Amino acid sequence: MTDRPLIGVSTYLETGTRWGVWHLEAALLPAGYPLLVQRAGGICAMLPPDAPEHAGAAVARLDGLVIAGGPDVEPVRYGAAPDPRTGPPARARDAWELGLIGAALAARVPLLGICRGMQLLNVALGGTLVQHLDGHAETVGVFGGHPVVPVPGTVYAGIVPEETLVPTYHHQAVDRLGAGLLPSAHAADGTVEAIELPPAGPWALGVQWHPEMGEDDRVMRGLVAAARGTRDRGATPCG
């Protein structure tokens, strides 16, 4: 058996995608995600939106799960009215990824949420979001960067112990933390930049930035190591 854990990554489902002579609906993902998984020692499996009731069966085949970045979470998911600056809903993706998160937490399959994925993890556990935040996406379509500072004693700080400049592009953030979640990194303006469950719970970490757009692969290596450890201990995820 290979020692490279199988890491599922959620994807977009987009209409009007063009390549060559074709103009079709496509399940797609920026290449940075699978490349980061591979660089960190995993095998990437793309998980396009599906019926939420199939999430448990999908997670049961995985060693680890990544919820990727993407569109804003629909505010109804956390009991809020939409801000005028909140993007259009992606209801099928919200439902599928919430199903994946719930299945991963129940089966104790290691989970990494990236940007939207961190926000959705927070919402899945009953938290809320700031719907618009200035200063974290300076130019439309261009990734910026700012430093984040780890919270000592957290899982994240054990992976990345120093202040780090991270690639960032978002306008939403965690407001009220979901049940059991701890903040594990902050930006200079106080924005929560990473969240996690305590060590007694499933391995679950969310980061507000986009590690797939940078050279630092330590966060993904943390997920791959947790996935390998869970598999090697003989855990059998339930479907």
GILIN-V328948 format. One record per backbone hydrogen bond with DSSP energy under -0.5 kcal/mol. CO is the residue of the C=O (numbers start at 0). NH is the residue of the N-H. E is the energy in kcal/mol with one decimal. If there is no record, write none. Layout:
BEGIN
co->CO nh->NH e->E
co->CO nh->NH e->E
END
This chain:
BEGIN
co->2 nh->4 e->-0.8
co->4 nh->6 e->-0.7
co->4 nh->42 e->-2.9
co->5 nh->7 e->-0.6
co->5 nh->62 e->-2.7
co->5 nh->63 e->-1.5
co->6 nh->44 e->-2.5
co->7 nh->65 e->-3.0
co->8 nh->46 e->-2.9
co->11 nh->27 e->-1.2
co->13 nh->25 e->-3.1
co->16 nh->23 e->-2.3
co->18 nh->21 e->-2.2
co->21 nh->18 e->-1.8
co->23 nh->16 e->-1.9
co->25 nh->13 e->-3.0
co->25 nh->27 e->-0.6
co->27 nh->11 e->-2.4
co->29 nh->32 e->-1.8
co->29 nh->33 e->-0.6
co->30 nh->34 e->-2.2
co->31 nh->35 e->-2.1
co->32 nh->36 e->-2.4
co->33 nh->37 e->-2.6
co->34 nh->38 e->-2.6
co->35 nh->39 e->-1.9
co->36 nh->41 e->-2.7
co->37 nh->40 e->-1.4
co->42 nh->6 e->-3.5
co->44 nh->8 e->-2.6
co->45 nh->47 e->-0.6
co->46 nh->10 e->-1.5
co->50 nh->53 e->-2.4
co->51 nh->54 e->-1.9
co->53 nh->57 e->-1.9
co->54 nh->58 e->-2.7
co->55 nh->59 e->-2.0
co->57 nh->60 e->-1.3
co->58 nh->61 e->-1.9
co->62 nh->109 e->-0.6
co->63 nh->7 e->-2.5
co->64 nh->111 e->-2.5
co->65 nh->9 e->-2.1
co->65 nh->67 e->-0.7
co->66 nh->113 e->-2.8
co->73 nh->76 e->-2.2
co->74 nh->77 e->-2.0
co->74 nh->79 e->-2.2
co->75 nh->78 e->-1.3
co->82 nh->85 e->-2.0
co->89 nh->93 e->-2.7
co->90 nh->94 e->-2.6
co->91 nh->95 e->-2.2
co->92 nh->96 e->-2.9
co->93 nh->97 e->-2.4
co->94 nh->98 e->-1.8
co->95 nh->99 e->-2.3
co->96 nh->100 e->-2.6
co->97 nh->101 e->-2.4
co->98 nh->102 e->-2.3
co->99 nh->103 e->-2.7
co->100 nh->104 e->-2.6
co->101 nh->105 e->-2.2
co->102 nh->106 e->-2.2
co->103 nh->107 e->-0.8
co->103 nh->108 e->-2.4
co->104 nh->107 e->-0.5
co->107 nh->109 e->-0.5
co->109 nh->64 e->-2.2
co->110 nh->204 e->-2.3
co->111 nh->66 e->-2.3
co->112 nh->114 e->-0.5
co->112 nh->206 e->-2.9
co->113 nh->116 e->-2.8
co->114 nh->117 e->-0.6
co->114 nh->118 e->-2.2
co->115 nh->119 e->-3.0
co->116 nh->120 e->-1.9
co->117 nh->121 e->-2.1
co->118 nh->122 e->-2.2
co->119 nh->123 e->-2.9
co->120 nh->124 e->-1.2
co->121 nh->126 e->-2.8
co->122 nh->125 e->-2.1
co->124 nh->178 e->-3.3
co->127 nh->174 e->-2.5
co->128 nh->130 e->-0.6
co->129 nh->172 e->-1.6
co->132 nh->135 e->-0.6
co->135 nh->169 e->-1.0
co->138 nh->141 e->-2.2
co->141 nh->138 e->-0.6
co->143 nh->167 e->-1.6
co->145 nh->165 e->-2.5
co->146 nh->187 e->-0.5
co->147 nh->163 e->-2.2
co->148 nh->185 e->-2.0
co->149 nh->151 e->-0.6
co->150 nh->153 e->-1.6
co->153 nh->157 e->-1.6
co->154 nh->158 e->-1.1
co->155 nh->158 e->-0.9
co->155 nh->159 e->-3.3
co->163 nh->147 e->-2.5
co->163 nh->165 e->-0.5
co->165 nh->145 e->-1.4
co->166 nh->209 e->-2.7
co->167 nh->143 e->-2.7
co->170 nh->132 e->-1.8
co->172 nh->129 e->-3.0
co->175 nh->127 e->-2.0
co->177 nh->180 e->-1.8
co->179 nh->197 e->-0.6
co->181 nh->195 e->-1.9
co->183 nh->150 e->-2.3
co->184 nh->192 e->-2.6
co->184 nh->193 e->-1.3
co->185 nh->148 e->-2.8
co->186 nh->189 e->-1.9
co->190 nh->186 e->-2.2
co->190 nh->192 e->-0.5
co->192 nh->207 e->-2.9
co->193 nh->183 e->-3.0
co->193 nh->184 e->-1.0
co->194 nh->205 e->-3.1
co->195 nh->181 e->-2.9
co->197 nh->200 e->-2.1
co->201 nh->203 e->-0.8
co->202 nh->110 e->-2.3
co->203 nh->196 e->-1.8
co->204 nh->112 e->-2.5
co->205 nh->194 e->-2.2
co->206 nh->114 e->-3.1
co->208 nh->210 e->-0.6
co->209 nh->212 e->-2.1
co->210 nh->213 e->-1.6
co->214 nh->216 e->-0.8
co->216 nh->220 e->-2.5
co->217 nh->221 e->-2.1
co->218 nh->222 e->-1.7
co->219 nh->223 e->-2.8
co->220 nh->224 e->-2.5
co->221 nh->225 e->-2.1
co->222 nh->226 e->-2.8
co->223 nh->227 e->-2.6
co->224 nh->228 e->-2.4
co->225 nh->229 e->-2.4
co->226 nh->230 e->-2.2
co->227 nh->231 e->-2.6
co->228 nh->232 e->-1.4
co->229 nh->234 e->-1.9
co->230 nh->233 e->-1.7
co->234 nh->236 e->-0.6
END
